[in-house]
């Protein structure tokens, strides 16, 4: 959109403000927690801005990392069969 100012086309300051954003890589977060309530809360909260994958065990987490290639991982450090020192 242009505004004519003394015969010279000038770009309106709001030009392009309503355009759809350019396509971008959808960021993926892996949530690893054995507590269903925590899984649900994090998925609902993070799901507003990210693709969220949720798993409830260490073995599923390892498989999900390989399959999904997450950008970030939220990890419960106290789960059966898993300790923070194992990371």
Legacy VTK file of the C-alpha trace (Angstrom):
# vtk DataFile Version 3.0
C-alpha trace
ASCII
DATASET POLYDATA
POINTS 87 float
0.000 0.000 0.000
1.404 3.378 -0.932
0.382 6.881 0.004
0.929 9.697 -2.441
2.804 12.573 -0.829
3.358 15.562 -3.137
3.374 13.237 -6.132
5.961 10.877 -4.569
4.929 7.383 -3.557
5.736 6.706 0.097
5.476 3.370 1.876
2.758 3.363 4.548
4.256 2.516 7.975
1.737 -0.300 8.503
2.433 -1.852 5.112
2.714 -5.624 5.442
1.636 -5.701 9.084
-1.296 -7.987 8.269
0.628 -10.437 6.102
0.926 -14.029 7.194
4.352 -14.797 8.654
6.840 -16.520 6.396
6.987 -20.295 6.631
9.387 -21.347 9.347
10.634 -24.507 10.945
8.138 -25.635 13.564
10.068 -26.002 16.824
9.651 -29.376 18.528
9.825 -30.049 22.273
10.029 -33.501 23.828
8.503 -33.809 27.309
9.731 -36.811 29.295
7.819 -37.379 32.511
6.105 -40.355 34.149
3.428 -38.135 35.747
0.352 -37.816 33.511
-0.722 -34.495 35.067
2.681 -32.934 34.347
2.560 -34.316 30.793
-0.881 -32.808 30.179
-0.045 -29.388 31.655
3.215 -29.054 29.717
1.644 -30.236 26.471
-1.210 -27.744 26.808
1.068 -24.843 27.759
3.886 -25.516 25.301
1.517 -26.599 22.537
0.564 -22.966 21.960
3.964 -22.275 20.405
5.619 -25.625 19.753
5.005 -29.100 18.437
5.059 -31.177 21.618
5.805 -34.888 21.878
5.231 -36.559 25.251
6.652 -39.832 26.541
6.497 -41.426 29.980
9.647 -43.527 30.218
13.377 -43.383 29.633
13.320 -46.041 26.930
10.581 -44.211 25.014
12.519 -40.961 25.426
15.588 -42.421 23.748
13.500 -43.678 20.829
11.678 -40.339 20.527
14.956 -38.413 20.386
16.053 -40.519 17.413
12.668 -40.433 15.645
11.521 -36.877 16.342
14.817 -34.957 16.579
13.479 -32.418 19.122
14.881 -28.897 19.442
14.515 -29.084 23.243
13.871 -31.766 25.852
12.134 -31.250 29.212
13.210 -34.170 31.348
11.980 -35.366 34.722
15.215 -36.127 36.582
13.541 -38.635 38.933
11.868 -41.375 36.965
11.981 -45.124 37.451
14.911 -46.519 35.469
16.437 -43.097 34.863
18.655 -40.733 36.816
19.927 -37.269 35.966
23.500 -38.554 36.169
22.715 -40.991 33.334
22.397 -38.030 30.958
LINES 1 88
87 0 1 2 3 4 5 6 7 8 9 10 11 12 13 14 15 16 17 18 19 20 21 22 23 24 25 26 27 28 29 30 31 32 33 34 35 36 37 38 39 40 41 42 43 44 45 46 47 48 49 50 51 52 53 54 55 56 57 58 59 60 61 62 63 64 65 66 67 68 69 70 71 72 73 74 75 76 77 78 79 80 81 82 83 84 85 86
